[in-house]
Structure formats: C-alpha cells, structure tokens
Amino acid sequence: MKKLLLIVPSLHQGGSEKVCAMTAVILKPYFDVQIAVFDSRNIDFDVEDVPISDLGLPSRPGKLAKVFNVLRRGYRLKRLKRKEEIDIAYSFGPTANLANIFAGRFFSRKGAKCWLGVMSYMDMDNPWLGLFCRRADRLLCCSETLRGMIEKKYACSCTYTLTGFFDIPQIQARAAEGEASLPWQGGRVIVSMGREDVVKGFWHLIKIFSLVHRELPDTRLLIIGKGEFTAYRKLAADLGVADAVHFAGLQKNPYPYLKKGTLYLLTSYWEGFPNALVEAMAMGLPAVATDCMTGPAEIFDGKYGILVPNMGKEPDMDASHIEKEEKNTAARVTALLQDEEELARYSRLSVERAGVFSKEAYIQKIREWSLN
C-alpha cells in the first residue's frame, strides 16, 4: 500500500481544509494516509483517526518571518517524508504548496511524488504559481476553467482537473442526525454558507435578501459560517431585516441547517470550486449563484441552477445604496420563490447534478494517477 502524505496549513475551517480532511478519510482503504499541518490547534474536521503530524510552524507576521517559515516548513516536511518513506505528498493551497515544493525539490528529497492542489481562483495572483507549475509532478486544479487559465498563462503541461467530491447518501443521512436551532419557525428560508470573508460578498447577500423580504415578508435568511459578522449584523439592522436574518456560526454538521432551506444563494465574487454550493444542491436546494471567475458556471453547466452576473468586489455597507445587479438578482430570487413548479424542477436538477461529483470518481482518479 502506497504512503500518501496530505499537507494543509491547518484543519481549522475553510474549503481546502475540509477537502483535505475528507480526502484523508475516503482514501484510507487504498493508501497508508497521513496528514501534516503547520498548526494543529482548533481542529474542526473529523479525520477518523488518520495520523496527524504537527510541524509547529503557524503563520507569522512580516515578510522576512514568512520567508523563514517557508524554509523551515520545507525542511521539516523533508525530514517527515524521509522518516515515513512517503510515496506521494499532496498539498492543498499556496502556503502548503510552497512547503511541499521546497521539501520535494529544493531540499532534494528523492522518490516522493509532489502533487500540488490549486484550490481557488485567488491562487492565480500568487507570484509562486509559475514555480509550482514547473516543479510539480502533478498540478491538481479544482475546476476545468482554472486548469485552462493556468495552462494558458504558464504553458504548464502537468495540470489535471480534480473537483470536489460528495457522498450524497451520507450528506442526507447526516441531515437527519440533528436539529437546526433557529430563532423562527416556518417561512421560506434562503441559505448561504461560508466563513466571514470579503470574497463571499455577504453585503450583496443581505441587500438582495432585504429586497426579496420586502416583496415576500415570510422569507428568512440563514447564514452558516464562522465569524463575528458584526458589520453584516449592522447592515441587516440598517435595512430593517435584522429579525429575519440569522447567523448560525460554524457548524460541524451543517446539513440539518441546509435541510431547513428553500433556496441556496451564493454571492461570492471569487471561488475555486464552491463545495458548499454542491452540498446544498445535494440536499435538494434550488441554487442561484454569481458567475464568479470559476466554479458556479461549471457546476450549473447551463441548466442545473440560475447564474446571475458577478457583482462589486468592494465592501459596501451603505444600506441606502443598492446596485443594479443586486436588484436584478433579488427579482430572479423572488420570481423563483413564487413559482412552486420551478422550485421543484430546480430541486430535482440540483440533486441530479450533485451526483456527478461522486467520491467514487475522485478516488478512481487519484488511484490511477498514483500508478504513474
């Protein structure tokens, strides 16, 4: 059985971290799997007894400190690879990729294959990405669109597409395991999921919801994800919808909350492959999403959800200022919520599309790639 080392900065929230944890669990029957992290504090994901090595090198402020961190992480990874006789080292995200490259190439570790995961469109702005392309054995991109961008920009010949994966029966089973604690009962619930991060465009989400709520007073907004959301709470209050908006916080099992949803709305202006969107679709939620640089358009494939234009990148907490795109998106959401037949049709399409991103296809690709 080949030895696979998965490398991620931490296991504390985040899409890359979640994919790493899930990858470790589903590959256990096929590989001798370990995880290396830079900081093992605040682990949010269950990795089911997969061994975790803490390199003890969390992020540090300052450019010089960051450079030293890269070198130290690379050196400690090299030692770990040698000690454990690792066959494949697969890293997730730019900082983990840097350490993996330094451990696998610049420190002359021979034998272990070096796989790098590009998990977001934001990685395109990373100045080290060209170096990744030239040094990796495989560069695994979370979407076909992102792969094409990298091939064109860097003439990289080792790129492959590896999207997220989803176990729909397990997701549906976990939805039945608990109850969502909500401050209200009934009504039509718009759901969105993600940590408090400017790229998620939550100010758009709340403004759009305020317009929908004005037309459909029984609607509610549920936001699942880690963060204080202080500015967003104030925006909801300024818009007069504070009582209709609930911030549920980080949930290790978000599926009972998704189960309460009527519709899923994604307002990000940057994504890689938005796992939360497909998880919501797996729960049968009709989906509306911005046409951000990568992800939603590929997932919807022209018919499985409603794509709306991308919106402004600069946070705008002015309740009196509503963009044209926000008004148009609110109109699309309102129309869909008023059409029971369309809601049911998109619900069926959501489940159908989520099934394409199966864990079996994910496992098969990695097993095949591990052989050469």
Secondary structure by P-SEA (a helix, b strand, c coil): cbbbbbbcccccccaaaaaaaaaaaaaccccbbbbbbcccccccccccccbbbbccccccccaaaaaaaaaaaaaaaaaaaaaacccbbbbccaaaaaaaaaaccccccccbbbbbbbcccccccccaaaaaaacccbbbbccaaaaaaaaaaccccbbbbbccccaaaaaaaaaacccccccccccbbbbbbbccccccaaaaaaaaaaaaaaacccbbbbbbccccaaaaaaaaaaaccccccccccccccaaaaaaaccbbbbbcccccccaaaaaaaaaccbbbbcccccccccccccccbbbbcccccccccccccccaaaaaaaaaaaaaaacaaaaaaaaaaaaaaaaaacaaaaaaaaaaaaac
